[in-house]
Amino acid sequence: YASKYYVTASMRTDGSSKFSPDNRWGYFPSASLAWAFGREKFVSNPLPWLSNGKLRVSWGLTGNNRIGDFDYMAQLVTSSNVYKYPWDSSFYPGYVLGSMANEKLKWETTEQYDLGLDLGFFDGRINVTMDYYIKTTKDLLLGADVPASSGYSSATLNVGKLRNKGFELTLETINIKEKNFTWTSNFNIAFNSNKIVELNDGQDDMISFVNWDNKYKTMPAYISKKGDAAGSMYGFIYDGTYKYEDFNTSVDANGKTVYTLKDDVVRISDAAQPGDPKYKKLSDKDGNLITDADRTIIGNGQPKHTGGFSNNFIYKNWDLNIFLQWSYGNDILNANRMVFENPQAKKNTNMFASYTNRWSAENPTSNMPRARAIGAEYYSSLYVEDGSFLKLKTISLGYNFTPNTLRSLGISAARLFISAENIATITGYSGSDPEVSTRNSVLTPGFDWSAYPRSFNASLGVNITF
C-alpha cells in the first residue's frame, strides 16, 4: 500500500510416501510484514542522506522428510545361514523383523522468525542489510535409542528440538564512480550458534559414531548434549607423552631396564611405557586409571562466524573481480593423522613426514607418541585442530569489446575473460584443505578423512551475443 506497507502470505502443502497415510501431508504457512519508513515524509525530510529504509519481520514453517523410504514400516530381513531349525540342526532361509514400525512418524518441522533492517545512504552508494533470526527445528527425524525391552536398540522417531540463532550483515558500497572507472565492494558476515533444546524422553545426550575405519566403528566420536551445541567432538584431553620421570625403574634378570609407572601418575594402562600418550583424568572414578568417564567435549565443528569480501573494478572496457572467503572458530577432527601419524596404524602404511618427530630415546622431549605406543588409538584433543581459514577464492578478469568493433561481424556483444578459483589459503590447519567435512551431518561436523582438497581451476573463455 502506497509503496510503504507490504504484506505477504503463503501456504505450502507437501506430501511424502515416506510417512504413513495418516501423516503423509505436511502444512507449512509463512507470512511477512515490511515498512518502508524511508519513504515517510517525517523521515525523508530531516534525513535527506537516507535514501532507503525498510523494516522487515517474517515467520514461516518448512518441512523435512529425509529418512529411509520405508522407515515407518516394520521391515523384514532374511539370511540363509543363521536360522536353525531345532529338529535337524540344519540352516534354512528365514525372515525376522529388522526394524520397529512407527505409524506416527511425521514431517520434521522448522519454524523461523526473522527481523530485518535495510538501510541505504547517499543515493544508494552505501547499502546495509541486517537480519536477526531464531530458527527452531522440532520433531527431528533421528535414529533414537529405545528400551531394549522393545527388541530393538534404536528406531527412527520424531524426537528432540534444535535451535539456531544468528545475525547476518551485508554491506554494499560504491567506493568510486567516475566516467572511466568504477569500484564497488560487497562485504558479508554471518554469526550462528545452535543448541540442543530437547532429546528423547529422559535422554540428556546423544552419542554419534563415524564409520570410516573398522577400529572406530564402535568408538564414540561426537556427542550432542542437551543445552550445548549439536555435534561436539568427543574424546580424551591429550596431555603429552610419558617421560622418564613418570616411572620407577628396575633391572630384570637379563639386565634390561624395566619401567613401571609411579602410583600417583594417571594412566590408561598399567603397562604404559615412556613415550606412550598421556590423557587428563577428569572423573573421580577408578583412581588414576583413565576410563570412559574421562571422555569430554574436545572440539566444536561450528564456526563462530563466516563471511566473504568481494571487490569489483571496471576501467573502460576492462572488469576485474576479486573474492575472499573465510571461516573463524571452527574445529576439525583430523582423522588422517590418526592413521598417518599414529603408531598403531595398520602395517605397511606410509606415514606423514611429521612422524619423524615422534618420541624416541634420542628425542625424549617429544609429545608425539612413540612407535608401537600403548593407548594411542583413541579420539583425543591431539587430533583436533583449529580449522579457521582465509581464502583467495576467485579472481576474474574480462574485456568487453566495443559495439563498433563487433558490428561488422554481426555480433551485438562479446566478452573475453580469464578466471581462477581456489587460488590461495591462509590457515593453521595441517590438512590439505580446512574447508572440509566428509561426514555431512549436523551431528558429525568438521570430520576430515581422506577428503579431496578443492582443486585450483583456471579457465579462459568468451561470451558472445548475436
N, C-alpha and C positions, 0 to 999 in steps of 0.2 A: 504494500500500500504506500503510494507517494514515494516510491524508491527509498523508503526509510525503514519500513517494518516488514519483516519476512517471516512466514510460517511454512514449514514443510512437514509433511507426514507421509508415512508409507507403511504398508503391511505386506510381509513376505511369508509365504507358506511353503514349506519343503516337506516332501515325503521320501522315505527311505525304507527299502525292504530289508535293511539290516536290523530293523526292530519288528516286534510282533504287530499284528494288525491293529491291536488296541492302542499302540503307542507309535504308529508309523509316521504320523504327521506332527510337525513342529510349527509353531506360530511365532513370528518374530517381527513385532512392530518397532517403529522408530519415529522420532519427532524432533524438530529443531526450531528454535526461535532466533532471530537476529534483529539487531537495531543499529542502523547506520547513523549513529549520533553525529558523525562529522558533517552530515547534511542539514542538521538543525541550525537555525539561524543564531540561536543563543550560544552555539559553539563556534560556528564558522566566522562570525563577525569579529569576536575578540581574538580569535586564533587563526589568522589568515595563512600561517605557515603549516597548519594541519590540513593536508589535502585529502586524507581519508581516515575515518574512524568507525569501526564496527565492533559491536559486542555480540558474541555468539554463545548459545547454550544448546546442548543436544543430549538426547538419550536414545538408546536403542538396544535391541536384543539380536544376537546372532547365534547360530546353532552349529554343532559339530557332530558328525556321525562316523568318525574314522575309527572303526573297530572291525573285527572279522565279519565276514559275510553272514555267518550263522551263529554268532556268539549268544544269541538269546535262546538257542535251542540246546537240548542235551545231545551231544554228538557221540556217535559210536566210533570206536576204534577197533581194529582187528589185527591179529597176528597169528601165524601158523605154528608157532613153536613155544607158546607159553601157557596154553590152556590144556591141562592134562585131565583126561577122564580117569576116575579112580579105579574103574573095573578092569582096565587092561594096561594102565600106566603108559598109554600112548598119547602123543600130542596131536591135536586136531585144530583146524582153524576155528576161531571163536570170536565173539563180539562182547565188548564191555563198554559201559558209559565212560567216556573220557573227559566230560565236562558237565558242569551243572547248568540246568535250564534256568532261565530268568526271564519270564514273560513280562516283567515290569521294566525291563531295560528300555531307556528312552533317550531322547536327544540331550546331549550336553549343551548348556546354555551359558552364553557370556553376555553380561549386562554392562554397558559402558555409559558413563556420564562424562561430558566434556564441556569445559568452559574456555572460550577462546576470545582473543582480542586482536584485531587487525588495526595497525596504525600506519599512516603514510604522511611523510613530511616533505615540504618544499617541492610541490608539484610532482610527487612520486619519485624523487631522487633517492629517498630513503624509505624503505618499507619494512615494517616489523610485524611478524606473526607469532603469537604466543598461545600455547594450549596447555591446559592442565587437565588431566584425565584420571578417572578411577575406573578400573576395569575388573570386574569380579566374575569369575567362571565358577559355576556351581554344577552339581550333578556330574562331576567329572567321570568320564568313562575310563576306568582303571582296572587293572588286574589286581584286585584287593585280596588280602588274606581272609580266609573264612575258617570257622571252627573245624577242627579235624573230625568231629563227630558227624559232619556232613558227608564225609567220604572223600573230600577234596581239600587241597591245601590252599587254592585260590580260585577266584571266579571273576568274570567281568561284571562289575557293578557300577551303579551311579553313586559315587561316594566323594566326599571332600569338597572343599571350596578353596580356590586360589585367587588372591587379589594382587593386581598390579596397579601401582600409582606412578605417575610420571609427569614431567614437564618438558615441553619441546619449544625451542626458539629458532626462528628463521629470520635472518637479516639480509635484505637485498639492497644494494646500493649502486647508484650510478656515480662513480668516482670522478670521471672526466667525460665530457661530451662536447667535442669540438667538431668542426666540419670534416676533418680527415682522420680524427682519432677518437675512439670511444673505449672506455674501460669500465666494466661492470663487475660486481662481486656478489657472491651468494654464500652465506655462512649459515650452517645449521648445527645445533647441538641438542641431544636428547638425553634426559635423565630418567631412569626407570628403576623401580625396586619392586620386588614381589615378595609375597608372604603366604605361607600355608595357613589358612584360616581354620579349616576343618579337614579331618581324615575320616576313616571308617569309625564306626562307633567303638569307643574305648581304645582307639589307636592314637598314640602320641607321635609316632614317627613311621616312616616307610623306608625300607632298605631297597636299594636298586643295585643290580649286578650288570656287568658289561661282558658280553660274550665275545671275547677276542682271542683267548688262548685257553687251552684246556685247564691249565693250572689255576686260572682265575674265574672259572665259571661259577663257582660257589663261594667266592670271596667278595664280601660287600665292598663296593667302590664309591657309592653315593648314599646320602641319607637326606630325607626330606622331613624336617621336624615341624610339628605344629608351632606356629609363631615365628618360624625362621624362613629363610629363602628356600625355594624348591631346588632340589638337586645340588646340595652342598657336597663337596668331596670329603670322603670319609676314610680314615685310617689312623695310623700311629704318628706321633710327632717325633721326627728324627732328631737324635741328639748326638750325632757324630759317630765315631768308632771307639771301641775299647782300646785303651792304651796300656802299656806295660804296667803302669802304676795302679791299674784296677785289679791286679792279680797278686795272689800269693804264689810263690814259686817253690818247686822242689825238684829233686833229681831222681829219675827212676832207676831200675836195676841196670838199664842199658846206658846210663849216663846222659839220657836225654832230659832236657828241662821240661817240666810239667807246669802248666799254668792253670790255676784254679781261682775263679772269681772270689773276691773278698765278700764276706757275708752281707755287708751293707751296700753292695753295688746292685743296681737294678739290672735284671737280665731277662731275656726271652727264653733262654735255655741255660741250664747249669753247665752245659758243655761248651759255652762260648769261649772263644779264644781272642787274643789280641788281633785287632783289625776287623772283627765282626761288628755289625751295626748295633747301635745302642738306641733305645727308644725311651721316651719320658713316661714315668709312672704317674697316672692321673687319678686312679682309684685307690681305695684303701683295702682292696681285696687281695688275698694271696700273697701277702708280704711284699717281697721285692720282685716277684715274678710278673712279667708282662702278660696280660690276658686280654680277651675281647673287651672287657670292661674299660680298657685303656684306650680304645679307639675313640676318636673325636672328629670334629669338623676340622679339616686341614686346608680347605680352599673353597672359593666361590667362583663359578664359571660365569656369573652375571657381571657385565661391566658396570662401573659407576656412571659412565657416560660415553656416548659415541657421537660422531659428527663428521662433517665434511666442509671443505672450503674450496670454492670454485671461483676462478677468475677468467673473464673473457675480454680479449683485446681485439679491436678492429682498427686497422690502419689502411685507409684507402680500400684496396680490393683484398687485403690480407686479413685473416682472422686466426686467432690463437686462443685455445682453451687449456687451462691447467687445473687439475682437480686433485686435492689432497683429502685423505680419509683417515680417521683414527678411531681407536678404542682405548679406553683407560680403565684400569682397576679390575680387569677380569683375570682369573687364574686358568691355567691349562694343566691338566694331568697328562704328563708326557710319558705314555706307556712305551714309547720307543726306547727310552733309557732303561726301562725295567727289563728289557731284553738285551740291548746292545751296550749297556753299561752296568749289567748286573752279573755278579759272579755265579749266580745259579741259573744262568741262561742255558738253553739247550746246547748239547755238544756240537762241535764243529760249526759254531755260529761266529761269524765275523763280529767284531766289536768296534765301538766308536773309538776314535783316536784318544779321546779324553780318558779312556780306561787305563792308559799307561800311567795315570797319576793315582792309581788305587793304592791302598795301604800295603806295605810290604816291610820286611826287615830293614830294607835300605831307605824306605820312605815312611817312617813310623809316625809322622805327624799328620798324615793324610786322613781326611774324613770321608773318603770313598772306600766302601768295604773291600776287603782283601779278596783274592781268588779263593773259590770254594768256601765262602763265608757261610756261617750258620745264621739263619733268620733274616736273610736278605730278600725273601720272596714276597714281602707284604707291601700293600699300598701304604705309603707314608709321605710325609711332607718333603722328603728328599726329592721326590719326583714331581712335585707341584711347583710350577714356575709362573712368574708374572707374564701374562700374555698381552700387555699393553703394546700398542704399536702406532706408528705414524707412517702412512704410505703415500708415496707419489703415485697415485692410481692411474691417471691418464694424462697424456699431452696430445693435442690435436692441432695441426697447422694446416690451413686451407687457403686457396686462392680462387677468387670468383672472377671469371672472365667478363669483360665489359660487353654489353649488347652489340656495340659497333663491331667488335671482333667476331661475334658469332652470327651476325645477321646473314652474311654471305654464305654461311654453311647451313642455314635453315634451322639453327638451334636457338632456342629462346633463353636458355640459361645453362651454365656449366660451372662446376666447381671441382678443382683438383685438390686432393688432401692427402696428408700423411699423418698417421696416428700411432701411438704406442700405449700399451696397458701394462700394469704391474711392473713399474719401472724400478722403483727403489723402496726399501723398507727400513725404518729405524725402529729397533726393538731390542730388548734384553733377552728375548726367548731364544733358547738354544736350538730349537727345532727348525725345520725347513721353512715353515710359514706359520706365523702366530694367528692368522685368520682361519681357524680350523675348529671343527667339531665333527668327528667321524661317527658319532652316535647322536643323531639329530633328534634329541628329545629334551624337554624341559627338565626331566628327571636325571639326565646324564649330560650336562653341558660341558664344553671345553675338554673333550676327550680326544687325544691325538694318538692314533695308532696307524702307522703306515699310510698316512694321507699323502696324496699327490699335492705338491705346492702349486699355487696358482702360477701359471707359466707366463713369461714375458711374451707379449704379442706385438708385432709391428705390422702395419698394413699401409698400402698405397692404393688409392682408388680415385674414381672420378664419378660425379653425379651429373647427368645430362638430361635436360628437359627440352623436348621438341615442340 
